Amino acid sequence: MKSIRFIGLLVGSFLTPELLPAQSTWTLEQCIYYGLENNLQIKQQSLTAGQSANLWQQSKLDFLPSLSARASYNMSWGRSVDLQNLQIIENQLTQSFSPSINASVTLFNGLQKVNTTKRYRADYGAAMQEAEQMRNTIALDITRAFLQVLLAKEVLVTAEKSRESISQQHELTRQLVAAGSQPYSTLLEIEAQLASEEVQFITARNNVDLAYLALQQLINLHPGSDFEIIAPAIDVDVTQRQEVIQSLYESAARLPQIKLTAFRLESAKHALAVARGRYWPTISISASYGSYFTDPNTGNVDFGQQLRNNRSPSVNFALNIPLFQNWSIVTGAKNAKLNRRIAELELDRKHQQLYKEIQQAVADASAAYSRYKANEQTVAAMQESFRYTQEKFDVGLVNATDYTIAKNNLFKAESDRLQAKYQYIFQTKIIDFYKGIPITL
């Protein structure tokens, strides 16, 4: 059974789990590919799907007749009876051998086998969709972790530039203090700010390491491996998307979580049909072919001749009518009907939940875009404000405290802009996911 995958992976056939760890630079698509291939949950679910496939296959094979062969050999001592001459034989060893072959097949059992096959087919489809749902969830988690690394690296660059700027300002202030243009307290305040910038830089560098560690753990790559992600060129300065929720919902209705619940409803319907089939009589046919050999044999008939003479073929038709089974059949049918209703409500709930998730995703994307554009304006204003404050600080019109506040405000604005940028990117990837567009950067 083929299932539609909404997480498309644009990875060439040369990318295998064995070769990927040898490389040093990774794209998002390669991280997703490797993560999905090495995730233990997905492997477990694949095995579960294999079990469902075996049950489905066996339910189809159950339509075939059952065939068995049997042979028994018996030895007895003491009195025995000669059936041909109606004589009692005293204290003699008697041996007998009885081979037989038997076959049976069910002709009708209320279509229980037919509906059981259909039920296991639906269970297999549900198992496959559950595996696909896991793949989608993990792919989105990897995307979020990948973007978090990109964010941490950009914050590190910003922190490094900020530290370098303060370092230059510290050198200039030292010269001004030496020349008597600035008081010594100003140099102390700049040195304190430089120390704060150093802590800020170290924190940003640690955040990069932690983001890399989280991504490596998510894709099950050993932390000691040579691992560096490729930062793609991302442009988010575009017109805000105008998404139609109903259109997104119709596209997302094919997602695994919906198909999974639909398969479970189908399975519950066939389970109810199986339960109701137990009300019906069962008709079966069986056939057997056997013979026997005894020794001693007063007729001095050899082994082969006895088996031919004693052949006993038979055919048997059986009709089994369930009259009273302690209400177990009735109770089973009632519970199966309730399970079907539960599955129907679960499918409705999944559709309702999906619609709400799409509404939330569209709202989050719109809010993230607005926040990103607002932060862009804030950064532009803070850059101009800091430039103006730095010019006045250089000529002694503002003190070091005002300069430090302006510098911290600029760094915070730049960090907020970066966070809003990557939050918006991730929200757009969620929208693309609902559309069925492959996750790429």
Sequence and secondary structure as in RCSB ss.txt:
>XXXX:A:sequence
MKSIRFIGLLVGSFLTPELLPAQSTWTLEQCIYYGLENNLQIKQQSLTAGQSANLWQQSKLDFLPSLSARASYNM
SWGRSVDLQNLQIIENQLTQSFSPSINASVTLFNGLQKVNTTKRYRADYGAAMQEAEQMRNTIALDITRAFLQVL
LAKEVLVTAEKSRESISQQHELTRQLVAAGSQPYSTLLEIEAQLASEEVQFITARNNVDLAYLALQQLINLHPGS
DFEIIAPAIDVDVTQRQEVIQSLYESAARLPQIKLTAFRLESAKHALAVARGRYWPTISISASYGSYFTDPNTGN
VDFGQQLRNNRSPSVNFALNIPLFQNWSIVTGAKNAKLNRRIAELELDRKHQQLYKEIQQAVADASAAYSRYKAN
EQTVAAMQESFRYTQEKFDVGLVNATDYTIAKNNLFKAESDRLQAKYQYIFQTKIIDFYKGIPITL
>XXXX:A:secstr
     SS     TT  TTTGGG SEE HHHHHHHHHHT HHHHHHHHHHHHHHHHHHHHHHTTS EEEEEEEEEE
E S EEETTTTEEE S  EEEEEEEEEEEEEEESTTHHHHHHHHHHHHHHHHHHHHHHHHHHHHHHHHHHHHHHH
HHHHHHHHHHHHHHHHHHHHHHHHHHHHTTSS HHHHHHHHHHHHHHHHHHHHHHHHHHHHHHHHHHHTT  TTS
  EE        S      HHHHHHHHTTSHHHHHHHHHHHHHHHHHHHHHHTTS EEEEEEEEE  EEES TT 
  HHHHHHHT   EEEEEEE    STTHHHHHHHHHHHHHHHHHHHHHHHHHHHHHHHHHHHHHHHHHHHHHHHH
HHHHHHHHHHHHHHHHHHHTTSS HHHHHHHHHHHHHHHHHHHHHHHHHHHHHHHHHHHHT     
